[in-house]
Amino acid sequence: LDPGLACAYGMAAWCYVSRGARGWEIDYSRERAEATRLARKATRLGGDDPVALCIGGYALAVIAREFDDAEAFIERGLAINPNLAQGWRLSAWLRVWTGEPDLVLEHVARAVRLSPLDPHRFATYGAKAYAHFLAGRYDMAAECADKALCDHPSYLVELCVAAASYALAGRPEPAQVAMLRAL
């Protein structure tokens, strides 16, 4: 109803990200293009809206693989509102994809401090699991993945990191269980 409401465009892009993460896309190319369009509109209109900037930036990273732009938008959103726990969680995931495990852990810690009972806590533990995985701390990665799976048992991303972490930690039985759950 309000063509200038930046966060609405960001949340619409988020819906496409969620569809893709769950394997619900029907027309991959069209939906990815629409998500990218919506994310760009959110970030263009959301110059002072931290939610629009962070979610739009995150969608650009996930969908369009525009990591540099995503980082700039998320950082701007967090500069506007450094108390946005969701922004820190999304920034942590961006740092997973850019291979910066120390920043992941720093951003996860801020997100948890700001919102210790966040309903998306599973995604926060997920980012933490990946950070430990990237750093070669496989036992810690598996432990964090298990925490994420307690909150969201069918979280495919975490089932995969749990399986890989257990395998690389020399624990084949839980690795196989996680792998079978993922399949």
MILO-56724 format. One record per atom (N, C-alpha, C): residue number from 1; residue in three letters; atom name; x, y, z. Coordinates in Angstrom, 3 decimals. Layout:
! MILO-56724
    n  res  atom         X         Y         Z
  NUM  Ala    CA         X         Y         Z
...
END
This chain:
! MILO-56724
    n  res  atom         X         Y         Z
    1  Leu     N     0.811    -1.203     0.000
    1  Leu    CA     0.000     0.000     0.000
    1  Leu     C     0.851     1.263     0.000
    2  Asp     N     2.020     1.189     0.620
    2  Asp    CA     2.931     2.332     0.670
    2  Asp     C     4.167     1.999    -0.162
    3  Pro     N     4.266     2.517    -1.381
    3  Pro    CA     5.380     2.161    -2.258
    3  Pro     C     6.748     2.617    -1.749
    4  Gly     N     6.788     3.415    -0.709
    4  Gly    CA     8.053     3.870    -0.156
    4  Gly     C     8.465     3.144     1.114
    5  Leu     N     7.713     2.130     1.524
    5  Leu    CA     7.995     1.411     2.770
    5  Leu     C     9.103     0.378     2.513
    6  Ala     N    10.322     0.791     2.769
    6  Ala    CA    11.496    -0.008     2.412
    6  Ala     C    11.512    -1.379     3.072
    7  Cys     N    11.132    -1.443     4.354
    7  Cys    CA    11.217    -2.735     5.042
    7  Cys     C    10.252    -3.759     4.455
    8  Ala     N     9.159    -3.301     3.839
    8  Ala    CA     8.234    -4.239     3.192
    8  Ala     C     8.914    -4.921     2.010
    9  Tyr     N     9.697    -4.173     1.255
    9  Tyr    CA    10.435    -4.775     0.142
    9  Tyr     C    11.498    -5.749     0.662
   10  Gly     N    12.142    -5.370     1.762
   10  Gly    CA    13.126    -6.266     2.366
   10  Gly     C    12.484    -7.562     2.832
   11  Met     N    11.327    -7.462     3.490
   11  Met    CA    10.657    -8.673     3.968
   11  Met     C    10.140    -9.521     2.804
   12  Ala     N     9.714    -8.877     1.728
   12  Ala    CA     9.291    -9.637     0.543
   12  Ala     C    10.483   -10.411    -0.028
   13  Ala     N    11.654    -9.772    -0.084
   13  Ala    CA    12.857   -10.468    -0.548
   13  Ala     C    13.185   -11.620     0.398
   14  Trp     N    13.010   -11.379     1.706
   14  Trp    CA    13.251   -12.412     2.717
   14  Trp     C    12.365   -13.630     2.464
   15  Cys     N    11.138   -13.391     2.060
   15  Cys    CA    10.225   -14.507     1.768
   15  Cys     C    10.789   -15.388     0.659
   16  Tyr     N    11.357   -14.772    -0.358
   16  Tyr    CA    11.979   -15.547    -1.432
   16  Tyr     C    13.209   -16.297    -0.925
   17  Val     N    13.991   -15.675    -0.071
   17  Val    CA    15.150   -16.349     0.521
   17  Val     C    14.666   -17.578     1.294
   18  Ser     N    13.624   -17.417     2.081
   18  Ser    CA    13.080   -18.524     2.870
   18  Ser     C    12.544   -19.639     1.977
   19  Arg     N    11.869   -19.262     0.903
   19  Arg    CA    11.369   -20.275    -0.039
   19  Arg     C    12.529   -21.088    -0.607
   20  Gly     N    13.583   -20.397    -0.999
   20  Gly    CA    14.734   -21.091    -1.556
   20  Gly     C    15.404   -22.006    -0.547
   21  Ala     N    15.522   -21.535     0.692
   21  Ala    CA    16.162   -22.329     1.745
   21  Ala     C    15.384   -23.603     2.045
   22  Arg     N    14.101   -23.570     1.821
   22  Arg    CA    13.253   -24.727     2.102
   22  Arg     C    12.978   -25.582     0.863
   23  Gly     N    13.529   -25.172    -0.267
   23  Gly    CA    13.320   -25.925    -1.495
   23  Gly     C    11.927   -25.762    -2.081
   24  Trp     N    11.294   -24.639    -1.813
   24  Trp    CA     9.922   -24.402    -2.260
   24  Trp     C     9.834   -23.592    -3.544
   25  Glu     N    10.956   -23.256    -4.144
   25  Glu    CA    10.923   -22.451    -5.367
   25  Glu     C    10.260   -23.250    -6.487
   26  Ile     N     9.470   -22.540    -7.263
   26  Ile    CA     8.796   -23.160    -8.405
   26  Ile     C     9.526   -22.798    -9.692
   27  Asp     N     9.800   -21.510    -9.860
   27  Asp    CA    10.522   -21.019   -11.033
   27  Asp     C    11.784   -20.335   -10.523
   28  Tyr     N    12.863   -21.111   -10.415
   28  Tyr    CA    14.098   -20.662    -9.785
   28  Tyr     C    14.577   -19.323   -10.339
   29  Ser     N    14.719   -19.219   -11.638
   29  Ser    CA    15.274   -18.001   -12.242
   29  Ser     C    14.383   -16.794   -12.003
   30  Arg     N    13.089   -16.948   -12.195
   30  Arg    CA    12.175   -15.828   -12.007
   30  Arg     C    12.128   -15.389   -10.549
   31  Glu     N    12.081   -16.344    -9.638
   31  Glu    CA    12.001   -16.006    -8.218
   31  Glu     C    13.297   -15.374    -7.722
   32  Arg     N    14.429   -15.843    -8.200
   32  Arg    CA    15.704   -15.236    -7.823
   32  Arg     C    15.795   -13.802    -8.349
   33  Ala     N    15.347   -13.599    -9.578
   33  Ala    CA    15.370   -12.243   -10.148
   33  Ala     C    14.445   -11.312    -9.360
   34  Glu     N    13.283   -11.798    -8.986
   34  Glu    CA    12.340   -10.972    -8.220
   34  Glu     C    12.888   -10.668    -6.826
   35  Ala     N    13.507   -11.653    -6.190
   35  Ala    CA    14.101   -11.430    -4.868
   35  Ala     C    15.202   -10.376    -4.953
   36  Thr     N    16.018   -10.453    -5.982
   36  Thr    CA    17.096    -9.477    -6.161
   36  Thr     C    16.524    -8.086    -6.386
   37  Arg     N    15.484    -7.999    -7.197
   37  Arg    CA    14.840    -6.701    -7.455
   37  Arg     C    14.296    -6.114    -6.163
   38  Leu     N    13.612    -6.928    -5.381
   38  Leu    CA    13.032    -6.466    -4.123
   38  Leu     C    14.119    -6.047    -3.129
   39  Ala     N    15.192    -6.828    -3.038
   39  Ala    CA    16.284    -6.499    -2.111
   39  Ala     C    16.940    -5.181    -2.503
   40  Arg     N    17.153    -4.990    -3.790
   40  Arg    CA    17.758    -3.731    -4.237
   40  Arg     C    16.840    -2.547    -3.952
   41  Lys     N    15.533    -2.765    -4.126
   41  Lys    CA    14.591    -1.678    -3.849
   41  Lys     C    14.580    -1.359    -2.348
   42  Ala     N    14.642    -2.388    -1.525
   42  Ala    CA    14.665    -2.182    -0.072
   42  Ala     C    15.882    -1.372     0.329
   43  Thr     N    17.034    -1.705    -0.224
   43  Thr    CA    18.257    -0.998     0.164
   43  Thr     C    18.313     0.402    -0.441
   44  Arg     N    17.718     0.571    -1.603
   44  Arg    CA    17.695     1.905    -2.225
   44  Arg     C    16.771     2.850    -1.455
   45  Leu     N    15.614     2.343    -1.068
   45  Leu    CA    14.642     3.170    -0.338
   45  Leu     C    14.968     3.280     1.150
   46  Gly     N    15.716     2.325     1.668
   46  Gly    CA    15.908     2.223     3.117
   46  Gly     C    17.155     2.884     3.635
   47  Gly     N    17.468     4.056     3.134
   47  Gly    CA    18.687     4.742     3.544
   47  Gly     C    18.836     4.932     5.034
   48  Asp     N    17.715     5.047     5.767
   48  Asp    CA    17.789     5.232     7.217
   48  Asp     C    17.001     4.167     7.979
   49  Asp     N    16.656     3.083     7.296
   49  Asp    CA    15.879     1.999     7.905
   49  Asp     C    16.790     0.788     8.095
   50  Pro     N    17.235     0.539     9.328
   50  Pro    CA    18.192    -0.546     9.534
   50  Pro     C    17.639    -1.923     9.188
   51  Val     N    16.355    -2.133     9.394
   51  Val    CA    15.764    -3.431     9.055
   51  Val     C    15.804    -3.640     7.549
   52  Ala     N    15.387    -2.639     6.785
   52  Ala    CA    15.409    -2.748     5.321
   52  Ala     C    16.824    -2.961     4.809
   53  Leu     N    17.783    -2.233     5.374
   53  Leu    CA    19.169    -2.355     4.926
   53  Leu     C    19.756    -3.730     5.249
   54  Cys     N    19.522    -4.202     6.462
   54  Cys    CA    20.088    -5.497     6.857
   54  Cys     C    19.428    -6.656     6.117
   55  Ile     N    18.114    -6.652     6.044
   55  Ile    CA    17.433    -7.757     5.364
   55  Ile     C    17.668    -7.685     3.861
   56  Gly     N    17.605    -6.491     3.290
   56  Gly    CA    17.879    -6.349     1.871
   56  Gly     C    19.296    -6.763     1.533
   57  Gly     N    20.247    -6.347     2.365
   57  Gly    CA    21.632    -6.740     2.149
   57  Gly     C    21.825    -8.242     2.252
   58  Tyr     N    21.208    -8.847     3.245
   58  Tyr    CA    21.293   -10.297     3.421
   58  Tyr     C    20.736   -11.019     2.193
   59  Ala     N    19.594   -10.559     1.712
   59  Ala    CA    18.988   -11.186     0.530
   59  Ala     C    19.915   -11.050    -0.678
   60  Leu     N    20.563    -9.906    -0.822
   60  Leu    CA    21.508    -9.743    -1.933
   60  Leu     C    22.672   -10.729    -1.824
   61  Ala     N    23.102   -11.013    -0.616
   61  Ala    CA    24.180   -11.988    -0.433
   61  Ala     C    23.703   -13.390    -0.796
   62  Val     N    22.554   -13.771    -0.256
   62  Val    CA    22.051   -15.135    -0.451
   62  Val     C    21.655   -15.379    -1.904
   63  Ile     N    20.886   -14.473    -2.454
   63  Ile    CA    20.296   -14.689    -3.774
   63  Ile     C    21.253   -14.314    -4.901
   64  Ala     N    21.834   -13.122    -4.822
   64  Ala    CA    22.629   -12.597    -5.938
   64  Ala     C    24.136   -12.763    -5.736
   65  Arg     N    24.542   -13.241    -4.551
   65  Arg    CA    25.958   -13.402    -4.236
   65  Arg     C    26.723   -12.078    -4.349
   66  Glu     N    26.052   -10.991    -4.015
   66  Glu    CA    26.656    -9.653    -4.035
   66  Glu     C    27.157    -9.334    -2.631
   67  Phe     N    28.253    -9.990    -2.262
   67  Phe    CA    28.739    -9.933    -0.885
   67  Phe     C    29.251    -8.551    -0.488
   68  Asp     N    29.920    -7.866    -1.383
   68  Asp    CA    30.448    -6.535    -1.036
   68  Asp     C    29.312    -5.552    -0.782
   69  Asp     N    28.314    -5.547    -1.663
   69  Asp    CA    27.158    -4.670    -1.452
   69  Asp     C    26.413    -5.063    -0.183
   70  Ala     N    26.237    -6.358     0.018
   70  Ala    CA    25.532    -6.838     1.210
   70  Ala     C    26.239    -6.358     2.469
   71  Glu     N    27.562    -6.476     2.491
   71  Glu    CA    28.326    -6.028     3.655
   71  Glu     C    28.117    -4.534     3.898
   72  Ala     N    28.162    -3.747     2.843
   72  Ala    CA    27.992    -2.297     2.998
   72  Ala     C    26.605    -1.964     3.552
   73  Phe     N    25.576    -2.625     3.032
   73  Phe    CA    24.217    -2.335     3.507
   73  Phe     C    24.021    -2.774     4.954
   74  Ile     N    24.498    -3.968     5.283
   74  Ile    CA    24.337    -4.457     6.654
   74  Ile     C    25.124    -3.582     7.624
   75  Glu     N    26.331    -3.214     7.259
   75  Glu    CA    27.115    -2.338     8.134
   75  Glu     C    26.426    -0.993     8.336
   76  Arg     N    25.836    -0.453     7.277
   76  Arg    CA    25.119     0.819     7.416
   76  Arg     C    23.911     0.654     8.330
   77  Gly     N    23.187    -0.438     8.169
   77  Gly    CA    22.043    -0.703     9.039
   77  Gly     C    22.455    -0.813    10.495
   78  Leu     N    23.567    -1.486    10.754
   78  Leu    CA    24.036    -1.640    12.136
   78  Leu     C    24.618    -0.348    12.690
   79  Ala     N    25.128     0.500    11.832
   79  Ala    CA    25.593     1.816    12.296
   79  Ala     C    24.408     2.660    12.739
   80  Ile     N    23.285     2.527    12.039
   80  Ile    CA    22.073     3.268    12.398
   80  Ile     C    21.478     2.726    13.687
   81  Asn     N    21.421     1.388    13.801
   81  Asn    CA    20.880     0.775    15.010
   81  Asn     C    21.799    -0.364    15.451
   82  Pro     N    22.785    -0.070    16.284
   82  Pro    CA    23.708    -1.113    16.737
   82  Pro     C    23.077    -2.112    17.709
   83  Asn     N    21.807    -1.902    18.060
   83  Asn    CA    21.099    -2.819    18.952
   83  Asn     C    20.158    -3.764    18.209
   84  Leu     N    20.305    -3.859    16.902
   84  Leu    CA    19.449    -4.719    16.088
   84  Leu     C    20.034    -6.133    16.065
   85  Ala     N    19.548    -6.977    16.960
   85  Ala    CA    20.075    -8.343    17.078
   85  Ala     C    19.972    -9.084    15.746
   86  Gln     N    18.865    -8.930    15.056
   86  Gln    CA    18.684    -9.590    13.767
   86  Gln     C    19.786    -9.178    12.788
   87  Gly     N    20.149    -7.929    12.798
   87  Gly    CA    21.206    -7.450    11.918
   87  Gly     C    22.540    -8.101    12.214
   88  Trp     N    22.849    -8.279    13.493
   88  Trp    CA    24.100    -8.940    13.864
   88  Trp     C    24.083   -10.408    13.453
   89  Arg     N    22.923   -11.066    13.584
   89  Arg    CA    22.817   -12.467    13.151
   89  Arg     C    23.015   -12.570    11.648
   90  Leu     N    22.369   -11.681    10.895
   90  Leu    CA    22.513   -11.705     9.439
   90  Leu     C    23.944   -11.386     9.032
   91  Ser     N    24.571   -10.457     9.737
   91  Ser    CA    25.965   -10.137     9.461
   91  Ser     C    26.861   -11.334     9.756
   92  Ala     N    26.545   -12.075    10.805
   92  Ala    CA    27.329   -13.276    11.119
   92  Ala     C    27.275   -14.265     9.959
   93  Trp     N    26.078   -14.470     9.405
   93  Trp    CA    25.961   -15.394     8.272
   93  Trp     C    26.716   -14.879     7.057
   94  Leu     N    26.680   -13.596     6.815
   94  Leu    CA    27.458   -13.028     5.707
   94  Leu     C    28.938   -13.367     5.902
   95  Arg     N    29.413   -13.263     7.141
   95  Arg    CA    30.818   -13.549     7.433
   95  Arg     C    31.129   -15.039     7.310
   96  Val     N    30.128   -15.897     7.495
   96  Val    CA    30.331   -17.319     7.212
   96  Val     C    30.695   -17.480     5.742
   97  Trp     N    29.903   -16.846     4.888
   97  Trp    CA    30.084   -17.020     3.442
   97  Trp     C    31.357   -16.359     2.930
   98  Thr     N    31.840   -15.347     3.635
   98  Thr    CA    33.077   -14.693     3.206
   98  Thr     C    34.296   -15.266     3.932
   99  Gly     N    34.067   -16.302     4.755
   99  Gly    CA    35.175   -17.007     5.390
   99  Gly     C    35.880   -16.247     6.491
  100  Glu     N    35.108   -15.584     7.354
  100  Glu    CA    35.681   -14.804     8.450
  100  Glu     C    35.166   -15.320     9.798
  101  Pro     N    35.661   -16.493    10.241
  101  Pro    CA    35.094   -17.107    11.446
  101  Pro     C    35.203   -16.263    12.706
  102  Asp     N    36.262   -15.486    12.856
  102  Asp    CA    36.377   -14.658    14.059
  102  Asp     C    35.287   -13.591    14.104
  103  Leu     N    35.004   -12.984    12.956
  103  Leu    CA    33.914   -12.001    12.908
  103  Leu     C    32.567   -12.655    13.123
  104  Val     N    32.399   -13.876    12.613
  104  Val    CA    31.143   -14.602    12.857
  104  Val     C    30.909   -14.700    14.353
  105  Leu     N    31.915   -15.165    15.075
  105  Leu    CA    31.754   -15.358    16.522
  105  Leu     C    31.503   -14.042    17.245
  106  Glu     N    32.173   -12.993    16.816
  106  Glu    CA    31.958   -11.671    17.422
  106  Glu     C    30.521   -11.199    17.183
  107  His     N    30.023   -11.363    15.972
  107  His    CA    28.678   -10.893    15.640
  107  His     C    27.608   -11.772    16.288
  108  Val     N    27.866   -13.068    16.383
  108  Val    CA    26.947   -13.964    17.075
  108  Val     C    26.848   -13.566    18.545
  109  Ala     N    27.976   -13.278    19.164
  109  Ala    CA    27.977   -12.892    20.583
  109  Ala     C    27.145   -11.633    20.801
  110  Arg     N    27.258   -10.678    19.899
  110  Arg    CA    26.451    -9.452    20.030
  110  Arg     C    24.972    -9.753    19.852
  111  Ala     N    24.646   -10.590    18.875
  111  Ala    CA    23.234   -10.937    18.637
  111  Ala     C    22.635   -11.616    19.861
  112  Val     N    23.365   -12.551    20.446
  112  Val    CA    22.867   -13.280    21.620
  112  Val     C    22.745   -12.349    22.820
  113  Arg     N    23.714   -11.462    22.993
  113  Arg    CA    23.642   -10.515    24.120
  113  Arg     C    22.417    -9.616    23.989
  114  Leu     N    22.122    -9.197    22.769
  114  Leu    CA    20.992    -8.295    22.542
  114  Leu     C    19.638    -9.002    22.590
  115  Ser     N    19.619   -10.281    22.229
  115  Ser    CA    18.349   -11.016    22.191
  115  Ser     C    18.579   -12.469    22.591
  116  Pro     N    18.783   -12.726    23.892
  116  Pro    CA    19.134   -14.079    24.333
  116  Pro     C    18.033   -15.123    24.106
  117  Leu     N    16.807   -14.694    23.968
  117  Leu    CA    15.702   -15.637    23.739
  117  Leu     C    15.111   -15.491    22.348
  118  Asp     N    15.911   -15.037    21.421
  118  Asp    CA    15.465   -14.787    20.051
  118  Asp     C    14.813   -16.036    19.450
  119  Pro     N    13.658   -15.888    18.792
  119  Pro    CA    13.025   -17.057    18.179
  119  Pro     C    13.833   -17.655    17.022
  120  His     N    14.802   -16.906    16.519
  120  His    CA    15.679   -17.420    15.461
  120  His     C    17.041   -17.826    16.036
  121  Arg     N    17.019   -18.211    17.298
  121  Arg    CA    18.235   -18.629    17.993
  121  Arg     C    18.925   -19.775    17.235
  122  Phe     N    18.130   -20.644    16.609
  122  Phe    CA    18.712   -21.759    15.867
  122  Phe     C    19.649   -21.261    14.764
  123  Ala     N    19.286   -20.164    14.108
  123  Ala    CA    20.137   -19.623    13.045
  123  Ala     C    21.400   -18.995    13.619
  124  Thr     N    21.300   -18.451    14.813
  124  Thr    CA    22.472   -17.886    15.473
  124  Thr     C    23.451   -19.011    15.824
  125  Tyr     N    22.938   -20.092    16.408
  125  Tyr    CA    23.795   -21.250    16.696
  125  Tyr     C    24.357   -21.827    15.392
  126  Gly     N    23.552   -21.757    14.349
  126  Gly    CA    24.014   -22.258    13.054
  126  Gly     C    25.227   -21.508    12.548
  127  Ala     N    25.180   -20.200    12.625
  127  Ala    CA    26.324   -19.399    12.196
  127  Ala     C    27.545   -19.709    13.064
  128  Lys     N    27.310   -19.878    14.348
  128  Lys    CA    28.407   -20.201    15.269
  128  Lys     C    29.009   -21.567    14.920
  129  Ala     N    28.162   -22.521    14.583
  129  Ala    CA    28.648   -23.851    14.184
  129  Ala     C    29.542   -23.737    12.952
  130  Tyr     N    29.104   -22.974    11.971
  130  Tyr    CA    29.902   -22.818    10.761
  130  Tyr     C    31.224   -22.107    11.045
  131  Ala     N    31.218   -21.140    11.942
  131  Ala    CA    32.465   -20.449    12.281
  131  Ala     C    33.477   -21.438    12.844
  132  His     N    33.014   -22.275    13.772
  132  His    CA    33.918   -23.270    14.354
  132  His     C    34.363   -24.283    13.297
  133  Phe     N    33.457   -24.643    12.401
  133  Phe    CA    33.810   -25.561    11.325
  133  Phe     C    34.903   -24.960    10.440
  134  Leu     N    34.706   -23.693    10.059
  134  Leu    CA    35.701   -23.025     9.218
  134  Leu     C    37.059   -22.939     9.900
  135  Ala     N    37.042   -22.817    11.219
  135  Ala    CA    38.285   -22.699    11.981
  135  Ala     C    38.884   -24.064    12.334
  136  Gly     N    38.225   -25.139    11.908
  136  Gly    CA    38.746   -26.474    12.170
  136  Gly     C    38.460   -27.005    13.559
  137  Arg     N    37.545   -26.371    14.271
  137  Arg    CA    37.164   -26.827    15.616
  137  Arg     C    35.891   -27.674    15.480
  138  Tyr     N    36.052   -28.910    15.038
  138  Tyr    CA    34.922   -29.739    14.632
  138  Tyr     C    34.042   -30.181    15.789
  139  Asp     N    34.636   -30.458    16.950
  139  Asp    CA    33.813   -30.834    18.108
  139  Asp     C    32.913   -29.671    18.524
  140  Met     N    33.470   -28.458    18.548
  140  Met    CA    32.672   -27.280    18.909
  140  Met     C    31.611   -27.007    17.847
  141  Ala     N    31.965   -27.217    16.594
  141  Ala    CA    31.004   -27.018    15.510
  141  Ala     C    29.831   -27.980    15.667
  142  Ala     N    30.126   -29.241    15.955
  142  Ala    CA    29.063   -30.233    16.141
  142  Ala     C    28.174   -29.872    17.331
  143  Glu     N    28.789   -29.406    18.414
  143  Glu    CA    28.024   -29.011    19.604
  143  Glu     C    27.064   -27.855    19.283
  144  Cys     N    27.546   -26.862    18.558
  144  Cys    CA    26.690   -25.725    18.181
  144  Cys     C    25.603   -26.157    17.206
  145  Ala     N    25.948   -27.032    16.281
  145  Ala    CA    24.951   -27.535    15.337
  145  Ala     C    23.856   -28.281    16.088
  146  Asp     N    24.245   -29.076    17.080
  146  Asp    CA    23.246   -29.795    17.878
  146  Asp     C    22.320   -28.832    18.611
  147  Lys     N    22.864   -27.726    19.118
  147  Lys    CA    22.019   -26.729    19.788
  147  Lys     C    21.017   -26.125    18.800
  148  Ala     N    21.484   -25.851    17.596
  148  Ala    CA    20.579   -25.322    16.570
  148  Ala     C    19.488   -26.340    16.258
  149  Leu     N    19.864   -27.615    16.181
  149  Leu    CA    18.906   -28.662    15.830
  149  Leu     C    17.912   -28.936    16.956
  150  Cys     N    18.276   -28.609    18.196
  150  Cys    CA    17.308   -28.740    19.298
  150  Cys     C    16.136   -27.787    19.084
  151  Asp     N    16.440   -26.586    18.595
  151  Asp    CA    15.400   -25.587    18.362
  151  Asp     C    14.683   -25.787    17.032
  152  His     N    15.371   -26.381    16.057
  152  His    CA    14.808   -26.532    14.704
  152  His     C    15.337   -27.855    14.135
  153  Pro     N    14.702   -28.983    14.491
  153  Pro    CA    15.239   -30.304    14.153
  153  Pro     C    15.393   -30.599    12.658
  154  Ser     N    14.691   -29.896    11.812
  154  Ser    CA    14.789   -30.183    10.378
  154  Ser     C    15.606   -29.123     9.633
  155  Tyr     N    16.430   -28.385    10.333
  155  Tyr    CA    17.246   -27.314     9.762
  155  Tyr     C    18.356   -27.956     8.926
  156  Leu     N    18.140   -28.049     7.632
  156  Leu    CA    19.018   -28.790     6.736
  156  Leu     C    20.454   -28.294     6.768
  157  Val     N    20.637   -26.995     6.792
  157  Val    CA    21.984   -26.432     6.811
  157  Val     C    22.759   -26.965     8.016
  158  Glu     N    22.110   -27.046     9.150
  158  Glu    CA    22.786   -27.512    10.362
  158  Glu     C    22.957   -29.015    10.392
  159  Leu     N    22.033   -29.738     9.790
  159  Leu    CA    22.226   -31.183     9.688
  159  Leu     C    23.495   -31.486     8.882
  160  Cys     N    23.709   -30.705     7.839
  160  Cys    CA    24.900   -30.906     7.002
  160  Cys     C    26.182   -30.568     7.755
  161  Val     N    26.198   -29.429     8.454
  161  Val    CA    27.420   -29.080     9.189
  161  Val     C    27.623   -30.028    10.364
  162  Ala     N    26.550   -30.524    10.959
  162  Ala    CA    26.691   -31.507    12.036
  162  Ala     C    27.324   -32.784    11.494
  163  Ala     N    26.823   -33.272    10.365
  163  Ala    CA    27.364   -34.501     9.773
  163  Ala     C    28.848   -34.331     9.436
  164  Ala     N    29.186   -33.236     8.783
  164  Ala    CA    30.586   -33.003     8.398
  164  Ala     C    31.465   -32.830     9.634
  165  Ser     N    30.973   -32.099    10.622
  165  Ser    CA    31.769   -31.851    11.833
  165  Ser     C    32.028   -33.141    12.595
  166  Tyr     N    30.993   -33.940    12.773
  166  Tyr    CA    31.189   -35.214    13.468
  166  Tyr     C    32.166   -36.106    12.701
  167  Ala     N    32.027   -36.155    11.389
  167  Ala    CA    32.919   -36.989    10.585
  167  Ala     C    34.368   -36.534    10.730
  168  Leu     N    34.600   -35.230    10.619
  168  Leu    CA    35.963   -34.711    10.707
  168  Leu     C    36.523   -34.763    12.126
  169  Ala     N    35.635   -34.855    13.118
  169  Ala    CA    36.074   -35.008    14.509
  169  Ala     C    36.324   -36.479    14.852
  170  Gly     N    36.133   -37.361    13.862
  170  Gly    CA    36.376   -38.782    14.095
  170  Gly     C    35.255   -39.475    14.829
  171  Arg     N    34.041   -38.990    14.652
  171  Arg    CA    32.871   -39.574    15.318
  171  Arg     C    31.871   -40.016    14.254
  172  Pro     N    32.106   -41.187    13.648
  172  Pro    CA    31.304   -41.598    12.496
  172  Pro     C    29.836   -41.908    12.804
  173  Glu     N    29.534   -42.392    14.004
  173  Glu    CA    28.142   -42.759    14.291
  173  Glu     C    27.217   -41.545    14.285
  174  Pro     N    27.513   -40.480    15.065
  174  Pro    CA    26.614   -39.319    14.993
  174  Pro     C    26.669   -38.640    13.618
  175  Ala     N    27.798   -38.757    12.918
  175  Ala    CA    27.882   -38.192    11.567
  175  Ala     C    26.886   -38.898    10.651
  176  Gln     N    26.825   -40.204    10.758
  176  Gln    CA    25.905   -40.963     9.919
  176  Gln     C    24.453   -40.651    10.275
  177  Val     N    24.150   -40.514    11.555
  177  Val    CA    22.791   -40.173    11.972
  177  Val     C    22.377   -38.829    11.383
  178  Ala     N    23.266   -37.839    11.502
  178  Ala    CA    22.962   -36.508    10.947
  178  Ala     C    22.801   -36.573     9.435
  179  Met     N    23.662   -37.339     8.770
  179  Met    CA    23.583   -37.460     7.322
  179  Met     C    22.260   -38.105     6.904
  180  Leu     N    21.857   -39.140     7.583
  180  Leu    CA    20.586   -39.800     7.246
  180  Leu     C    19.407   -38.864     7.491
  181  Arg     N    19.464   -38.088     8.559
  181  Arg    CA    18.397   -37.103     8.806
  181  Arg     C    18.358   -36.067     7.704
  182  Ala     N    19.522   -35.644     7.244
  182  Ala    CA    19.575   -34.652     6.163
  182  Ala     C    18.987   -35.222     4.876
  183  Leu     N    19.307   -36.466     4.589
  183  Leu    CA    18.771   -37.093     3.373
  183  Leu     C    17.279   -37.297     3.480
END
